[in-house]
Amino acid sequence: MIAHTAQVFSIATGSSEPIYRQLVDQARRLVAGGQLAPGDAMPSVRDIAQTLALNPMTVSKAYGILEMEGVLNRRRGMGMVVADVAPRAHSVAKRAELLRPTLERAALEARQLELDPETVLALFTKIMKDAS
């Protein structure tokens, strides 16, 4: 079991997406991608709130949603841990579906900037290669 710190999360302050939703989506992606493994301890609500300068209720709301979805479990004396996830939840299709909202927003912005698909795909490919 790994105990993760609050740095596992980041917030886009200029985003129109609610902060609790950003936390929920990041946790889903991290679990689906395997960066957060079943049984891993999540940072406390207080740690995340202090690190990211958030209202603890915002973090608590995100954790509550993740618990209802079965992504996280509450364990007595340990706080929140990553739930045991069925192997099919880590499929490529499932992980790609988690990325879809982000790509839809990027596609909208690319259309607003009147960028052609080839330019956008070349930029995305470069970003993916730079990150690895």
C-alpha positions as CSV (number, residue, x, y, z in Angstrom):
1,M,0.0,0.0,0.0
2,I,1.3,3.4,-0.9
3,A,0.2,6.6,0.9
4,H,-0.2,9.4,-1.6
5,T,0.3,13.0,-0.8
6,A,-2.0,15.9,-1.8
7,Q,0.4,16.6,-4.7
8,V,-1.3,13.8,-6.6
9,F,-3.9,16.4,-7.5
10,S,-3.7,19.8,-9.3
11,I,-6.3,22.4,-9.9
12,A,-6.8,24.5,-13.0
13,T,-7.9,27.8,-11.4
14,G,-9.0,29.4,-14.7
15,S,-11.1,26.4,-15.7
16,S,-14.9,26.7,-16.0
17,E,-15.1,23.1,-14.6
18,P,-16.0,23.0,-10.9
19,I,-13.0,22.2,-8.6
20,Y,-14.7,19.2,-7.1
21,R,-15.3,17.8,-10.6
22,Q,-11.6,18.4,-11.5
23,L,-10.7,16.3,-8.4
24,V,-13.1,13.5,-9.3
25,D,-12.0,13.3,-12.9
26,Q,-8.3,13.3,-11.9
27,A,-8.8,10.5,-9.4
28,R,-10.8,8.5,-12.0
29,R,-8.0,8.9,-14.5
30,L,-5.2,8.1,-12.0
31,V,-7.0,4.9,-10.9
32,A,-7.8,3.8,-14.4
33,G,-4.3,4.5,-15.5
34,G,-2.9,2.5,-12.6
35,Q,-1.0,5.4,-10.9
36,L,-3.3,4.9,-7.9
37,A,-3.5,1.1,-7.1
38,P,-6.2,-0.7,-5.2
39,G,-5.5,-0.3,-1.4
40,D,-3.4,2.8,-1.8
41,A,-4.1,5.4,0.9
42,M,-5.5,8.7,-0.4
43,P,-4.4,12.0,1.1
44,S,-6.7,13.4,3.8
45,V,-9.3,16.0,3.0
46,R,-7.4,18.4,5.2
47,D,-4.1,17.8,3.4
48,I,-5.6,18.4,0.0
49,A,-7.5,21.5,1.1
50,Q,-4.4,23.0,2.7
51,T,-2.1,22.1,-0.1
52,L,-4.4,23.4,-2.9
53,A,-5.9,26.2,-0.8
54,L,-9.4,24.8,-1.2
55,N,-12.5,24.6,1.0
56,P,-12.4,21.2,2.8
57,M,-16.1,20.8,1.8
58,T,-15.1,20.9,-1.9
59,V,-12.6,18.0,-1.3
60,S,-15.1,16.1,0.8
61,K,-17.7,16.4,-1.9
62,A,-15.3,15.0,-4.5
63,Y,-14.4,12.1,-2.1
64,G,-18.1,11.4,-1.5
65,I,-18.8,11.1,-5.2
66,L,-15.8,8.8,-5.7
67,E,-16.9,6.7,-2.8
68,M,-20.5,6.4,-4.2
69,E,-19.0,5.4,-7.6
70,G,-16.9,2.7,-5.9
71,V,-13.6,4.3,-6.9
72,L,-12.6,4.9,-3.2
73,N,-13.5,3.1,0.0
74,R,-13.6,4.6,3.5
75,R,-11.6,2.4,5.9
76,R,-11.8,2.9,9.7
77,G,-8.6,4.4,11.0
78,M,-7.1,4.7,7.5
79,G,-9.3,7.3,5.8
80,M,-10.0,6.9,2.1
81,V,-8.3,4.2,0.1
82,V,-8.5,3.2,-3.6
83,A,-11.1,0.5,-4.0
84,D,-10.5,-2.8,-5.6
85,V,-11.3,-2.3,-9.2
86,A,-12.4,-4.9,-11.7
87,P,-9.7,-5.5,-14.3
88,R,-12.0,-4.4,-17.1
89,A,-12.1,-0.9,-15.6
90,H,-8.5,-0.5,-16.7
91,S,-9.2,-1.3,-20.3
92,V,-7.9,1.0,-23.0
93,A,-11.5,1.8,-24.0
94,K,-12.3,2.8,-20.4
95,R,-9.2,5.0,-20.1
96,A,-9.8,6.6,-23.4
97,E,-13.4,7.4,-22.4
98,L,-12.1,9.2,-19.4
99,L,-10.0,11.4,-21.7
100,R,-12.9,12.3,-24.0
101,P,-14.2,15.4,-22.1
102,T,-10.8,16.9,-22.1
103,L,-10.3,16.3,-25.8
104,E,-13.8,17.6,-26.6
105,R,-12.9,20.9,-24.8
106,A,-9.6,21.0,-26.7
107,A,-11.3,20.4,-30.0
108,L,-13.8,23.2,-29.3
109,E,-10.9,25.6,-28.5
110,A,-9.1,24.5,-31.7
111,R,-12.2,25.2,-33.8
112,Q,-12.5,28.6,-32.1
113,L,-8.9,29.3,-33.1
114,E,-9.6,28.0,-36.6
115,L,-6.8,25.5,-36.4
116,D,-6.9,22.6,-38.8
117,P,-6.9,19.0,-37.5
118,E,-3.4,18.3,-38.8
119,T,-1.9,21.2,-36.9
120,V,-3.7,20.2,-33.7
121,L,-2.8,16.5,-34.0
122,A,0.9,17.5,-34.6
123,L,0.8,19.7,-31.5
124,F,-0.8,16.9,-29.5
125,T,1.7,14.4,-30.7
126,K,4.6,16.7,-29.7
127,I,3.1,17.3,-26.3
128,M,2.7,13.6,-25.7
129,K,6.4,13.0,-26.8
130,D,7.7,15.9,-24.6
131,A,5.9,14.5,-21.6
132,S,7.4,11.0,-21.8
